[in-house]
Amino acid sequence: MRRRLVILALDGLARLLAWLPLPLALNFGKGLGLLTYLLYGSSTVNRIESFLPGQGRRIGRAHLVHLGMLIFESLRAPYRPQDLARIEVRGWEHLPTAGGVLLSGHFGNIELLGSVLGRSGHKVADLAWRAEDALTQFVDQHRRAYGIRFIYTSGSVHARARAFLQAERLIADGYMVAFMIDSGASGGLEMEFLGRPRKFDLGGELLARRTQRPLAACFITRTAQGHLVEILSLPSGEPTRTVVQLLEERTRARPEQYLWFPPMRLA
């Protein structure tokens, strides 16, 4: 019952935000980010400082402002599809529309990225961790409205194996299955990221090899005009390594847009 009430409250907030002009909604998001920085920003600052010494406060403040705008944009998106007109997409021709794998990382407004792909008319599935909290259920409800299917997994070997079998079936049916390479994989590819060793998920790369289907990289970046989505072809050899390099390039250029909370693991 309590979860249902929270979902209804979030839906009410989303409808209110959709009623507001976008610049005003974004300003409210900025205000939320600044308030979060003042009250709870120390953990974010410390995490960023561990990667980029001497820059934690500056980037942490900008990051939480970006995150506030991201939340309000994402909440209103289901009721304001016209907002997607502010999103420029480059590289549609690289999408594996007959079935394949999309690789990305926690950078930019990934909720809007899912909205763009889901509303494009292509079949999209997302490998996701199952969560029972109200916010995640609310977000997943709207992701499904965009046409996105979910492949739920957990940390267990059996759950991941089942998820991979389901992903293989969906790819055979023409779906593009999306993987976040920085989702806290306990094993996988060891690489330096921002000067520190990290492990990145090889699941998408392995799935593409098993199904013999193509891969593409996909990123979204906030710009002065709105957002830019880039869809990039990937080489057949070491595609995950290439995506890590692309993710690091974007993070170094706009560190405030990396979502610093994902549970990336030390190598």
N, C-alpha and C positions, 0 to 999 in steps of 0.2 A: 504493500500500500504506500509506504513512504517513497519507494523508488518511483512509483507511478506519479505521485504528487510532484516529485522533483522533475520528472520528464515533462509534465504539464507546465510547470513553471518555466522550464527552459524553452518550451515551445511558445509560451506567451512572450518571453523576452525576445525570441527570434522574430516573432511577428511585429513587435514594437520596433525593433531595429530595422526591419524591412520597410516600415512606414516612414522612417527618418530619411532625409537626404544622405547619400553616402558620405560626403565630407564630414557631416555632423556625427554620423555613426563612427567613423574612423577617429574623430577627435575624442569621443567617449572612450574608444579603445586605447588611445594614447594615454588618457587620464588613468584608466585602469592599470596600464603598464607602469606608469610613474608611481602610482600608489603602491603597487606590488613591490617595486624596487625599494621604496622608502621603508616599507614594513618588513619585507621578507627577502630582500635582494642579496643578502650576504652569501647564501649558499651558491647562488648563480655566479656571483662575482668570484668566489673562491674556485669554482669549477673552471671558469674561463681563465682565471689567473694561472691555473696549473698547466694550461696549454699555451697561453700567450702572456707571459710574465709582464707586469707593468701596465696591462691593458684591461684588467678585469672590470674596474669600475666604469670606464667609458663604454666598453662593449656591453657589459651587463645591463647598464641603464638602457642603451639603445636596443638591446635584445628584448627586454621586457616590454618596451614600448611597441616594438614590432609584434611581439606575441599578443599584446592586447588588441592590436588592430587585426591580427590573424583570427583571433577568437570571434570578434564581432563580425568580420567579413564572412566567416564560415557559418555563423549562426543565421545570418540573414540570407545567405546564398540560395537556400531552397525556395524562398518566397520572392527573390528578386533575380530571376535568371538573366535579366537585362544587364546585371553587373558584369556578366561574362564578356560583354562587349569590350571591357577594359583589358582583356587578356589577349595578347598577341601570341599566336602559335607559329612556330617555325619547325619544319621538318616532318609534316604529316606523312610524307612519302616513305619515311623510315619505319613507320609502325608495322609490326608483324601482324597484319589484319587477318591472315589466314590461320592464326594460332602461333603463339610464341611467348617470349618472356620479356618483361620490362624490368630494368634495374634502376634504382634511384636511391636517394638518401634523405635524411631528415633535414631538408633545406628548403626555405621558403614556405609558402602556404600550400602544403601538400593536400589539404582538404579541397582547395580550389583546383588543384591539379587533377584530383580524382573526379571532380565535378565536370571539368572540361572533357576528360577522356570518356566518362560515363555518358555524357550528353551528346557525344560525337556520333553515336549510333553504332560504335564498335563494341564487341563483347569484351568486357574487362572483369577480371577476378583479382581479388586481393588476398594475399596470405596474411592472416592477422592472428594475434593472440586473443583468445576468448577472455572477455571481461564481463563482470556482472554489474558494475557500477552504473548509475543512472546516466551520467554524462556520455559514457561510451555507447550505451544502448541508444541514446538519443541520436548521437552522431551516426551510428551504424544504420539506424532507421532511415535517415536521409540519404546516406550513401546508397542504400538499396533503391531509393526513389530515383537516383541517377542511373540505375541499371547495373550497378556494381554487385557482383556476387562475392561471397566470402568463403574462404577456405580457412577454417579455424584450426589452430594448433596450440601446443603448449610445449613445455620444456622436455617432456618425456620422449624417448626414442620411438615408442609405438605411436604416439600422437603425430609426431613428425612424419613417420612412414605413411600413416593413413592420409595425411595432408598431401603428401607427394603423389600418392596414387590418385587422389581426387584431382589434383592439378594436372596430372597427365591426361586424365579423361577430358577435362575441360579444354585443354590445349588441342586435343584431337577433335573437339567439337568447334574449334575456331576461336577460342578465348585467348586473350593476352593476360598472362598471370604476372602480377606485379610483386616484386620483392624489394624490401628495404635492406640494403647491404650492411647498414650500421645498427641493426636491431638487437645487438647484444649477444651475438652468437658465441657459444662457449668454445667452439672449434672453428676451423676455417682458415682463411688466408691471413697471414701475419704481414702487416705493412706498417710503416711509419705514417702517422697522420698528425699534422701540425707539430712534427718533431718528436712525437711519442709513439711507441709501438702499440698497435691495436690489432684486434682480430675482426675480420669482416666475413659476413655470411656468404658462403659459396653455393648455397642452395639453388639460386636461380641459374647459375652457370651449369651446375650438374644436371638440373632439370632440362635445360636446353640441349645438352649433350645426349641425354637419354631419349628425348623425343625427336632429336635431330631437327629442331625448329630454330628460327633465328632469334636474336636478342636485339634489344635497343635500349639506350639510356634515355631517361626522361627527367628533366629538372624544371622547376619554376622559380623565378626570381622577381622580387618586388622592384618596380622601376618607378620613375617619376610619373609616367603615364598610367600605370596600373600594374600589370604583371606580364612577364615574358615566359612562355613555355618553350623549351627546346627539346626536340626529339632527335636523337643522334644515333646513327648506325654504330655498331660495335664490331671490332675484329673478332674472328673466330678463336684466336689464341689469347688466353688470359683476359677475357672481357671484364671480370670483376676488378682486376688490377687497374684497368683503364678507367672504370667508373670511380674507384677510390681517388685516382688522380684528378678526375673531373670534379669530384666533390670537394677535394682539398683546394683546388684552384678557386672555386666559387666561394668557399668558406674564407679563404685568405682575402679575397676581394671584398666580400660583404659579411664579415664575421657575425654581425648582429642577426643575420637571417638564418644561421644554423640553429637548429633546435637542440640546445645544449643538454637537455635532460635525457636523451636516449641512453640506455645502459650499455654503452660501449665498454668492452672488456680489455683489460691489459693483456698483452701477448704473453 
